[in-house]
Amino acid sequence: MVGSYANGHAAAEEKLDELRRLLGKADGDLLRIVGVGAGAWGSVFCALLQDAYGRHRDKAQVRVWRRPGRAVDRTTAEHLFEVINSREDVLRRLIRRCAYLKYVEARLGDRTLYADEILRDGLCLNMIDTPLCPLKVVTNLQEAVWDADIVINGLPSTETREVFWEIGRYWKERISPPVIISLAKGIEASIDPVPRIITPTQMISNATGVPLENILYLGGPNIASEIYNKEYANARICGADKWRKPLAKFLRQPHFIVWDNSDLITHEVMGGLKNIYAIGAGMVAALTNESATSKSVYFSLCTSEMIYITHLLSEDPEKLAGPLLADTYVTLLKGRNAWYGQKLANGELTLEMGDSIKGKGTIQGVSAVHAFYELLSQGSLSVTHPEAKKLVAPVELCPILKTLYKILIKRELATDSILQAIRDESMYDPRERIEMSQRQPLYRPSLLGLPKGDITQA
């Protein structure tokens, strides 16, 4: 075991040295890695890097930025205290750091804890039950990013644009751009002057001026708490050749295998789409008492819609297989969006409560429903209806997306309408929708903001 640990230690340092050379780091110059945003996955991702490379303090520095001032409420503080006391390693660590007393006081109501404060002790507000390693936390955004070599975007897609506009102001004097890895899953839609989607990598590039070749997307089947507890997982890092292969190697760990892929658009768009359909999956699970049959019917229908939509956005999209399919499956099975759908269907949550839920963070599928529906309902993107043989907006061939829009955004339908959508006798065989997407020339370069006729993927 000792030899295995030593070998792993040496391999990590070798990977670190290799990436440092690629980034042109001189001896004595730290490789600065900064996470922007500290939700569950953003915090876990940085904690994985801290665990792997943090011991090499003369070569690498891992830090996380999060907004200051977010208070931990009394109920959460009490639960946090229980978690700490159930884990001997965490309890000893806090006592050794002279930090335990503040959790005692918070449980008694004699002290208010803050999210950035507990993150320094390795406790994430959105994932209380899974203690992490202690993290270096910065609450000043400029201090965090101004000289960063690698920036991890752990923000929700709905916050990415705003924060990176501010970051862009701090990078105006930079000589060379940083490398950015985006974990965000979601999109925005813009209707004027032409309908198009804006992905988080595009938001970051537009806001900061960092070229897209330096911005990558990482996605995969990842339930954050399970990955940190070393459940086996895999992911893909997608983007330009220059960085994706070296970063895949750098990020790979024995329990977290990272592959690489050039098809940024399909993976990033699928990352947003799966959150949409996960909400519906949660509703179906709750409304059918976890019927495996109903859930499998829903899965086949929603994945066919996802495939259809990606054929509008990419000339030759990556097939829904491997990590893409696994990411869809795990999100429908156990992600926060599926949890949200279940709670809505059970009446434990209401739409009036919004899409930012205590202990869970932002439910990104809600904004994605709105964005994709608005985009795909535009008549200028019309496609030929296979039976009516007339032009219709693409959303007319996506009945589950239409139903979720009417439930979540328009609030015209109750949650049980999702069952009617999947039981509709006129529903296409999912295979027919997939064949239709592959048979018809659906690709619309303009949807990605590309000039008409330009078939190069962004």
C-alpha positions as CSV (number, residue, x, y, z in Angstrom):
1,M,0.0,0.0,0.0
2,V,2.9,2.4,0.9
3,G,4.5,1.7,-2.5
4,S,1.2,2.3,-4.3
5,Y,0.8,5.6,-2.5
6,A,4.3,6.7,-3.4
7,N,3.9,5.7,-7.0
8,G,0.6,7.7,-7.2
9,H,2.3,10.7,-5.5
10,A,5.1,10.6,-8.1
11,A,2.7,10.2,-11.0
12,A,0.7,13.2,-9.9
13,E,3.9,15.3,-9.7
14,E,4.9,14.2,-13.2
15,K,1.5,15.2,-14.6
16,L,1.8,18.5,-12.8
17,D,5.3,19.2,-14.2
18,E,4.1,18.3,-17.7
19,L,1.3,20.8,-17.6
20,R,3.5,23.4,-16.1
21,R,5.9,23.1,-19.0
22,L,3.1,23.4,-21.5
23,L,1.9,26.6,-19.8
24,G,5.5,28.0,-19.8
25,K,5.8,28.1,-16.0
26,A,9.3,28.8,-14.7
27,D,10.8,27.1,-11.7
28,G,9.5,28.8,-8.6
29,D,6.5,30.2,-10.4
30,L,3.2,28.7,-9.1
31,L,0.7,27.1,-11.4
32,R,-2.4,29.0,-10.2
33,I,-5.7,27.2,-10.4
34,V,-8.8,29.1,-9.4
35,G,-12.4,27.8,-9.1
36,V,-15.1,30.5,-9.7
37,G,-18.2,29.6,-7.9
38,A,-18.6,27.1,-5.1
39,G,-21.7,25.0,-5.7
40,A,-21.6,21.3,-5.2
41,W,-19.8,20.3,-8.4
42,G,-17.6,23.4,-8.5
43,S,-16.4,22.7,-4.9
44,V,-15.9,19.0,-5.5
45,F,-13.9,19.6,-8.7
46,C,-11.5,22.0,-6.9
47,A,-11.3,19.6,-4.0
48,L,-10.3,16.8,-6.3
49,L,-7.5,19.0,-7.7
50,Q,-6.5,20.0,-4.1
51,D,-6.3,16.3,-3.1
52,A,-4.3,15.4,-6.1
53,Y,-1.9,18.4,-6.4
54,G,-2.2,20.5,-3.3
55,R,0.7,18.8,-1.5
56,H,3.1,20.3,-4.1
57,R,2.9,23.7,-2.6
58,D,6.0,25.0,-4.4
59,K,4.5,24.1,-7.8
60,A,0.7,24.5,-7.6
61,Q,-1.9,26.6,-5.8
62,V,-5.6,25.7,-5.8
63,R,-8.1,28.3,-4.6
64,V,-11.9,28.9,-4.8
65,W,-13.8,32.2,-5.2
66,R,-17.2,32.5,-3.8
67,R,-19.3,35.5,-2.9
68,P,-19.0,36.5,0.8
69,G,-21.9,37.0,3.2
70,R,-24.1,34.0,2.6
71,A,-25.3,33.0,6.1
72,V,-25.9,29.4,7.2
73,D,-29.3,29.2,8.8
74,R,-29.8,27.6,12.3
75,T,-31.4,24.4,11.0
76,T,-28.5,23.8,8.5
77,A,-26.0,24.6,11.3
78,E,-27.5,22.0,13.5
79,H,-27.4,19.4,10.7
80,L,-23.8,20.4,9.9
81,F,-22.9,19.8,13.6
82,E,-24.4,16.3,13.4
83,V,-22.4,15.5,10.2
84,I,-19.1,16.7,11.7
85,N,-19.6,14.6,14.9
86,S,-20.5,11.5,12.8
87,R,-17.1,11.7,11.0
88,E,-14.2,11.2,13.3
89,D,-11.7,12.4,10.7
90,V,-13.5,15.7,10.2
91,L,-14.1,16.1,13.9
92,R,-10.4,15.6,14.7
93,R,-9.4,17.9,11.9
94,L,-11.6,20.8,13.1
95,I,-10.4,20.3,16.7
96,R,-6.8,20.4,15.5
97,R,-7.5,23.6,13.5
98,C,-9.2,25.1,16.6
99,A,-12.3,25.5,14.4
100,Y,-14.7,23.1,16.2
101,L,-16.0,25.5,18.8
102,K,-17.7,27.8,16.3
103,Y,-19.8,24.8,15.1
104,V,-20.9,24.2,18.7
105,E,-21.8,27.8,19.0
106,A,-23.7,27.9,15.7
107,R,-25.7,24.8,16.8
108,L,-26.7,26.6,20.0
109,G,-27.6,29.8,18.0
110,D,-24.8,31.8,19.6
111,R,-23.0,32.4,16.4
112,T,-23.8,32.8,12.6
113,L,-21.7,30.8,10.2
114,Y,-21.1,31.8,6.6
115,A,-20.8,29.7,3.5
116,D,-17.3,30.9,2.6
117,E,-16.2,30.3,6.2
118,I,-17.3,26.7,6.3
119,L,-15.9,26.1,2.8
120,R,-12.5,26.8,4.2
121,D,-13.1,24.0,6.6
122,G,-14.1,21.7,3.7
123,L,-17.9,21.9,4.1
124,C,-20.1,23.0,1.1
125,L,-23.4,24.6,1.8
126,N,-25.0,22.9,-1.2
127,M,-23.7,19.5,-0.1
128,I,-23.6,19.4,3.7
129,D,-23.5,15.6,4.0
130,T,-20.3,15.3,2.1
131,P,-17.3,16.9,3.9
132,L,-14.4,17.8,1.5
133,C,-10.8,18.6,2.1
134,P,-10.1,22.2,3.5
135,L,-10.0,24.7,0.6
136,K,-8.3,28.1,0.2
137,V,-11.2,30.5,-0.3
138,V,-11.0,34.0,-1.7
139,T,-14.0,36.4,-1.5
140,N,-12.4,39.1,-3.6
141,L,-13.0,38.2,-7.3
142,Q,-10.1,40.4,-8.7
143,E,-7.6,38.9,-6.2
144,A,-8.8,35.4,-7.2
145,V,-8.5,35.6,-10.9
146,W,-6.1,38.4,-12.0
147,D,-3.1,36.1,-12.4
148,A,-4.8,32.7,-12.7
149,D,-3.4,30.2,-15.2
150,I,-6.4,27.9,-15.1
151,V,-9.9,29.0,-14.2
152,I,-12.7,26.6,-13.4
153,N,-16.2,27.9,-14.1
154,G,-18.3,26.4,-11.4
155,L,-21.1,28.9,-11.7
156,P,-24.6,28.2,-12.9
157,S,-25.1,29.1,-16.5
158,T,-27.5,31.8,-15.4
159,E,-24.7,33.6,-13.5
160,T,-21.8,32.9,-15.9
161,R,-22.2,36.0,-18.1
162,E,-22.5,38.5,-15.2
163,V,-19.4,37.2,-13.3
164,F,-17.2,36.8,-16.3
165,W,-18.0,40.3,-17.6
166,E,-16.5,41.5,-14.3
167,I,-13.5,39.1,-14.7
168,G,-13.0,40.5,-18.2
169,R,-12.3,43.9,-16.7
170,Y,-9.5,42.5,-14.6
171,W,-7.9,40.7,-17.6
172,K,-7.6,43.7,-19.9
173,E,-3.9,44.1,-19.3
174,R,-3.1,40.4,-19.5
175,I,-0.4,39.4,-22.1
176,S,-1.6,35.8,-22.5
177,P,-5.1,34.5,-21.9
178,P,-5.7,31.8,-19.2
179,V,-7.2,28.4,-19.9
180,I,-10.8,28.1,-18.8
181,I,-12.7,24.9,-18.0
182,S,-16.4,25.4,-17.8
183,L,-18.6,23.0,-15.8
184,A,-21.8,25.0,-16.5
185,K,-24.7,23.1,-18.0
186,G,-27.3,25.4,-19.5
187,I,-27.8,27.9,-22.4
188,E,-29.3,31.3,-23.1
189,A,-31.4,32.0,-26.1
190,S,-31.3,35.2,-28.2
191,I,-34.0,36.0,-30.7
192,D,-32.8,39.2,-32.2
193,P,-31.5,39.8,-34.8
194,V,-31.8,36.1,-35.5
195,P,-32.7,33.1,-33.2
196,R,-29.5,31.6,-31.8
197,I,-28.3,29.9,-28.7
198,I,-25.5,31.1,-26.5
199,T,-23.6,28.5,-24.6
200,P,-21.5,29.1,-21.4
201,T,-18.2,28.8,-23.3
202,Q,-19.5,31.5,-25.7
203,M,-20.7,33.7,-22.9
204,I,-17.2,33.5,-21.3
205,S,-15.4,34.3,-24.6
206,N,-17.8,37.2,-25.4
207,A,-17.4,38.6,-21.8
208,T,-13.6,38.3,-21.5
209,G,-12.2,38.2,-25.0
210,V,-10.5,34.9,-24.2
211,P,-10.4,32.9,-27.5
212,L,-12.6,29.9,-27.7
213,E,-9.6,27.6,-28.3
214,N,-8.7,28.4,-24.6
215,I,-12.1,27.6,-23.3
216,L,-13.2,24.0,-22.7
217,Y,-16.3,22.2,-21.4
218,L,-16.1,19.3,-19.0
219,G,-19.2,17.1,-18.6
220,G,-20.0,13.6,-17.7
221,P,-22.0,11.4,-15.4
222,N,-21.2,13.2,-12.2
223,I,-23.1,13.3,-8.9
224,A,-20.7,15.5,-7.0
225,S,-20.9,13.8,-3.6
226,E,-20.5,10.3,-5.1
227,I,-17.4,11.4,-7.1
228,Y,-15.8,12.9,-4.0
229,N,-16.5,9.7,-2.1
230,K,-14.5,7.9,-4.9
231,E,-17.4,6.2,-6.7
232,Y,-16.0,5.3,-10.1
233,A,-16.9,8.0,-12.7
234,N,-15.9,9.2,-16.1
235,A,-16.2,12.4,-18.0
236,R,-15.1,14.2,-21.2
237,I,-13.3,17.4,-21.7
238,C,-14.3,19.0,-25.0
239,G,-12.6,21.7,-27.0
240,A,-9.6,22.6,-29.1
241,D,-6.8,20.1,-29.7
242,K,-4.2,22.3,-28.0
243,W,-5.5,21.9,-24.5
244,R,-8.1,19.1,-24.3
245,K,-5.6,16.1,-24.4
246,P,-3.1,17.6,-21.9
247,L,-6.0,18.6,-19.5
248,A,-7.6,15.2,-19.8
249,K,-4.4,13.7,-18.6
250,F,-4.0,16.2,-15.8
251,L,-7.5,15.8,-14.5
252,R,-7.5,12.0,-14.7
253,Q,-7.5,10.1,-11.4
254,P,-7.9,6.4,-10.6
255,H,-11.6,6.8,-9.8
256,F,-12.3,9.7,-12.2
257,I,-11.4,8.9,-15.8
258,V,-11.4,11.9,-18.2
259,W,-11.5,11.4,-21.9
260,D,-11.3,14.1,-24.5
261,N,-13.5,15.0,-27.5
262,S,-13.4,17.8,-30.1
263,D,-17.2,18.2,-30.4
264,L,-17.7,21.0,-27.9
265,I,-21.1,22.1,-29.1
266,T,-22.9,18.7,-28.9
267,H,-21.6,18.0,-25.4
268,E,-22.3,21.5,-24.1
269,V,-25.8,21.6,-25.6
270,M,-26.6,18.1,-24.3
271,G,-25.4,19.3,-20.9
272,G,-28.2,21.9,-20.9
273,L,-30.8,19.6,-22.5
274,K,-30.4,16.8,-20.0
275,N,-31.3,19.2,-17.1
276,I,-34.6,20.0,-18.9
277,Y,-35.7,16.4,-19.3
278,A,-34.4,15.5,-15.8
279,I,-37.2,17.7,-14.3
280,G,-39.8,15.7,-16.3
281,A,-38.1,12.4,-15.2
282,G,-38.6,13.4,-11.6
283,M,-42.2,14.2,-12.2
284,V,-42.8,10.9,-13.9
285,A,-41.1,9.0,-11.1
286,A,-43.2,10.7,-8.4
287,L,-46.5,10.4,-10.3
288,T,-46.1,6.7,-11.1
289,N,-44.7,5.6,-7.8
290,E,-41.3,4.9,-9.4
291,S,-42.7,2.8,-12.2
292,A,-39.7,1.4,-14.0
293,T,-41.9,0.9,-17.1
294,S,-43.1,4.5,-17.2
295,K,-39.6,5.8,-16.6
296,S,-38.2,3.8,-19.4
297,V,-40.9,5.0,-21.8
298,Y,-40.1,8.6,-20.8
299,F,-36.3,7.9,-21.2
300,S,-36.7,6.7,-24.8
301,L,-39.0,9.6,-25.7
302,C,-36.9,12.4,-24.2
303,T,-33.6,11.1,-25.6
304,S,-35.1,11.0,-29.1
305,E,-36.0,14.7,-28.6
306,M,-32.5,15.5,-27.4
307,I,-31.0,13.8,-30.5
308,Y,-33.4,15.7,-32.8
309,I,-32.5,19.1,-31.2
310,T,-28.7,18.5,-31.5
311,H,-29.2,17.8,-35.2
312,L,-30.5,21.4,-35.5
313,L,-27.3,22.7,-33.8
314,S,-24.5,20.6,-35.3
315,E,-24.0,19.3,-38.8
316,D,-22.6,16.0,-37.5
317,P,-23.4,15.8,-33.8
318,E,-21.7,13.3,-31.5
319,K,-24.0,10.3,-31.0
320,L,-25.9,10.0,-27.7
321,A,-23.5,7.2,-26.4
322,G,-20.8,6.7,-23.9
323,P,-20.4,9.5,-21.3
324,L,-23.1,11.6,-23.1
325,L,-25.7,8.9,-22.6
326,A,-24.4,8.1,-19.1
327,D,-24.6,11.8,-18.1
328,T,-28.2,11.9,-19.3
329,Y,-29.0,8.7,-17.5
330,V,-27.5,9.7,-14.1
331,T,-29.1,13.2,-14.3
332,L,-32.5,11.7,-14.9
333,L,-31.9,9.2,-12.2
334,K,-30.5,11.3,-9.3
335,G,-29.6,14.9,-10.3
336,R,-30.9,18.0,-8.5
337,N,-33.2,18.7,-11.5
338,A,-34.8,15.3,-11.2
339,W,-35.1,15.9,-7.4
340,Y,-36.9,19.2,-8.2
341,G,-39.3,17.5,-10.5
342,Q,-40.2,15.0,-7.9
343,K,-40.7,17.6,-5.2
344,L,-43.0,19.6,-7.5
345,A,-45.1,16.6,-8.4
346,N,-45.4,15.6,-4.7
347,G,-46.4,19.1,-3.7
348,E,-43.4,19.6,-1.5
349,L,-42.2,22.5,-3.6
350,T,-44.1,25.1,-5.7
351,L,-43.1,27.1,-8.7
352,E,-43.6,30.3,-6.7
353,M,-40.5,29.3,-4.6
354,G,-38.3,30.0,-7.6
355,D,-35.5,27.9,-9.1
356,S,-32.9,28.6,-6.4
357,I,-33.4,26.0,-3.6
358,K,-31.7,26.0,-0.2
359,G,-29.3,23.2,0.0
360,K,-29.4,22.4,-3.7
361,G,-28.5,25.6,-5.5
362,T,-29.9,26.7,-8.9
363,I,-32.1,24.3,-10.7
364,Q,-30.7,25.0,-14.1
365,G,-33.2,23.0,-16.1
366,V,-35.9,25.7,-15.5
367,S,-34.1,28.4,-17.4
368,A,-33.0,25.9,-20.1
369,V,-36.7,25.0,-20.7
370,H,-37.5,28.6,-21.4
371,A,-34.4,29.1,-23.6
372,F,-34.9,26.1,-25.8
373,Y,-38.6,26.5,-26.1
374,E,-38.3,30.2,-27.2
375,L,-35.5,29.3,-29.6
376,L,-37.2,26.3,-31.2
377,S,-40.6,28.0,-31.5
378,Q,-39.4,30.5,-34.0
379,G,-41.1,30.2,-37.4
380,S,-37.9,31.2,-39.2
381,L,-36.4,27.8,-38.2
382,S,-39.3,25.8,-39.7
383,V,-38.9,22.1,-40.6
384,T,-41.1,19.8,-42.6
385,H,-43.7,17.9,-40.5
386,P,-43.3,14.3,-41.6
387,E,-47.0,13.5,-41.8
388,A,-48.7,16.9,-42.4
389,K,-46.0,17.7,-45.0
390,K,-46.0,21.3,-44.0
391,L,-43.6,23.6,-42.4
392,V,-43.8,23.9,-38.6
393,A,-41.5,25.3,-35.9
394,P,-39.1,22.6,-34.6
395,V,-40.7,22.7,-31.1
396,E,-43.8,21.1,-32.6
397,L,-41.9,17.9,-32.9
398,C,-40.8,18.0,-29.3
399,P,-43.9,17.3,-27.2
400,I,-42.2,16.8,-23.9
401,L,-40.3,20.1,-24.2
402,K,-43.6,21.8,-25.0
403,T,-45.3,20.2,-22.0
404,L,-42.6,21.2,-19.6
405,Y,-42.7,24.7,-20.9
406,K,-46.4,24.9,-20.2
407,I,-45.9,23.5,-16.7
408,L,-42.8,25.3,-15.6
409,I,-42.9,28.6,-17.5
410,K,-46.4,29.4,-18.6
411,R,-47.9,27.5,-15.6
412,E,-50.9,26.5,-17.7
413,L,-50.7,22.8,-16.9
414,A,-50.4,20.8,-13.7
415,T,-47.4,18.5,-13.3
416,D,-49.5,15.3,-14.1
417,S,-49.7,16.6,-17.7
418,I,-46.3,15.1,-18.2
419,L,-47.9,11.7,-18.1
420,Q,-50.4,12.7,-20.8
421,A,-47.5,13.8,-23.0
422,I,-45.8,10.4,-22.9
423,R,-49.1,8.4,-23.2
424,D,-50.4,10.4,-26.2
425,E,-51.6,7.8,-28.7
426,S,-50.4,10.0,-31.6
427,M,-46.8,10.1,-30.2
428,Y,-44.1,9.1,-32.7
429,D,-42.1,6.0,-32.2
430,P,-38.8,7.5,-30.8
431,R,-36.9,5.7,-33.6
432,E,-38.9,7.6,-36.2
433,R,-37.9,11.0,-34.7
434,I,-34.3,9.9,-34.7
435,E,-34.5,8.7,-38.3
436,M,-36.2,12.0,-39.2
437,S,-33.4,14.0,-37.7
438,Q,-30.8,12.0,-39.6
439,R,-32.8,12.1,-42.9
440,Q,-33.8,15.7,-43.1
441,P,-31.2,18.5,-43.5
442,L,-32.0,20.1,-40.1
443,Y,-28.7,21.8,-39.3
444,R,-29.0,25.6,-38.9
445,P,-25.6,27.3,-38.6
446,S,-27.3,30.5,-37.6
447,L,-28.5,28.9,-34.3
448,L,-24.9,29.1,-33.1
449,G,-24.4,32.6,-34.3
450,L,-22.6,31.4,-37.4
451,P,-23.0,33.1,-40.8
452,K,-25.4,31.4,-43.2
453,G,-23.7,28.7,-45.0
454,D,-20.8,28.5,-42.6
455,I,-20.8,24.9,-41.4
456,T,-17.7,25.2,-39.2
457,Q,-18.5,24.3,-35.6
458,A,-17.9,27.0,-33.0
